[in-house]
Amino acid sequence: MRRGRKRKKYSEIDVVDLFCGIGGLSYGMKTVGFHIKGGFDIDPTCKFAYEYNNDATFFFKNIKEVKRKDIRQLYADGAVRILAGCAPCQPFSTYANKNKNKDPNKYDLLYEFGRLVKAVRPDIVTMENVPAIRAFKLKNVLNDFITLLEEEKYHVSVNVVYCPKYGIPQTRKRLVLLASKYGEINLLPPYITNPKDYVTVRKTIGNLKPIAAGESSKEDPLHRAASLSPLNLKRIQATKEGGSWRDWPEELKLRCHKSSTGKSFGCVYGRMKWDEPSPTMTTECTGIGNGRFGHPEQDRAISAREAALLQTFPMNYRFFEDESCVSLTKASRYIGNAVPPKLGEVIAKSILAHLNEYFEA
């Protein structure tokens, strides 16, 4: 606990979200009472979801073109100013690391984040990414970002989060950085320590109505599953709960399954387990369109709604202006790219606990 006299109470807590996408991080912070002032992203199709769910303005702008004034003007006088963001994680992810042709326009974006921190000088900075960013070999991206923050007199903490310990029903690990001008800042400790208490697939999606491959729910257009070829239907039928292609008879296996490595990152089906958290929902493998994750007992890939719930988006989160016509390709990208709102909530609660040490009630 900080000793000495506390600062006078702030007027509000304002957040500007870089790389905002459809707003998972912003939404999580909004649920804690933070004011979301705006989000910046280069995908204009995210505009509706971001603005509708976060009551904030979406700015279609490349971060390399964002200036100090673009951000500073969004904060209210007397507010605690937070600059948040998740720079695209694909260059650092396990899947992307198999591709040696890295795009510097993507892995250099954290330097643009640093440039804006230096220009805007927010009170608090938070950044979320994949843990693999720590071992990225082409540039010391994370350490360079931390060094910049420390040179700008921020107190910095970095944590690797195992999502089930924070009530998120998937086995995702994420790196969360927090930095503050006020003093030491830390992520709240996990509140679920016993694996038996993790939020499971059953608890998350078990109450949804059954649908078949290629069908959608009449009551919920987002509860829609991709169609299956006759061959892939046989494959999912041959897969037990929690199983994979290893359950298949030889005639159903792909060439990659019979290779010496035995690995297939484009694997057609592996069923989730009901009573465990789901595998990681990411852009590469949400399974909505390509069937990477099969439903625990229904012969189909998970639906867009199921993926959204496993990412902790609430049922009332709107992804499309017209939800009578859902694009599984877009839904997969939106949901897989997003920060789980529940993780955004944990980050916001950590910041709030930090502010309570330095400000009057």
Residue, then its C-alpha position, 0 to 999 in steps of 0.5 A: m500500500r502506498r504511504g503518504r497523502k493521496r491525490k484528489k479524486y479524478s473526474e473519470i477514467d478514460v480509455v483510448d484503444l489502439f488496434c481496437g478491432i470489434g472492441g473486446l478489450s474496450y468492452g471489458m473495461k467498459t463493464v468496470g465503469f471506464h469511459i471508452k473514448g475511441g478506438f483506432d483500427i485499419d479494418p473498417t468492417c469493425k466499425f459497427a460492432y465497436e461503436y454499437n457495443n462500446d458507445a465510442t467512436f471508431f477511427f478508421k486509421n493506420i496507427k502509423e498515421v495517428k498523431r498526438k492530437d488525435i488521441r489527446q483531444l479525446y480525453a476529458d479534463g481531469a480524467v485518468r488517461i489510459l492508452a490501451g491496445c493489443a498490437p497484432c499478435q500473428p507475427f509472434s504467435t506459435y502458428a506464425n512462427k512456422n512462417k519465416n517470412k515475417d512482415p515488418n509492417k506488423y511486428d513493428l507496430l509495437y514501436e508505433f504504440g511506443r511512439l504514441v505513448k511518448a507523444v501522448r504521455p498517458d497516465i496508464v498504459t496497458m498492452e496485451n499480446v501472446p507470450a511468444i512475443r518475449a522470444f521473438k528473434l528478429k527484434n527485441v520488440l517487447n524489451d524495447f517497448i518496456t525500455l521506452l516506458e521506463e525511460e518515460k518514468y513509467h512503473v512497468s509490470v509484465n504477467v503471463v496469464y493462464c485464462p482459466k484462472y481468471g474465469i475465461p473458458q479456454t486454455r489461452k495464455r496471454l501476456v499482459l503489460l501494465a504501466s503507470k506514472y503513479g507508481e507500482i502497478n500489478l495485475l490482480p492475482p488469479y481467483i480460480t486456483n483449483p482446475k476443478d473450478y475452471v469454467t468449462v465448455r459445458k457451462t459456457i455453451g451447453n444450453l444452446k439448442p442443437i443444430a446440424a452442420g450447415e444449419s443456423s438457429k432460427e432464434d439466433p442467426l449467430h448460432r450457425a455452423a459451417s457445412l460439411s462434405p460427406l467425407n468430413l462428416k465421416r471424420i467428425q463422426a469417427t472422432k470421440e469427445g476430446g479426440s482428434w484425427r488420431d481416432w480415425p481409421e486409415e482411410l479417413k486420414l490426410r497425408c499430413h496425418k501420416s507424416s513423420t511428425g504426425k502434426s497437422f495445424g490445418c487438421v479438420y476435426g478435433r472434438m472439444k471436451w465438455d467438462e474442460p475449458s476449450p482450446t484457444m480461440t484465435t484467428e488461425c483456429t476458431g474453427i468456425g469456418n474450417g472446422r478446427f474445433g468440433h462440438p463435443e457431441q454434435d457432428r459439426a464444427i462449433s458455431a459462431r455463437e459458441a466461439a463468441l461465448l468461449q471468448t466471453f462475449p455476452m449474448n447481447y454483443r452485436f457483431f453485425e448490423d444485419e444479423s439475419c445474414v452472418s458471414l462465418t468468414k468475418a465472424s471467425r476473423y472478428i472473434g478470433n482477433a479479439v481480446p476476450p472481454k473478460l480479460g479486459e475486465v480483469i485488466a480494468k479491475s487491476i487498474l482500478a485497484h491501483l488507482n485506489e491506492y493513489f487517489e482519494a475515495 
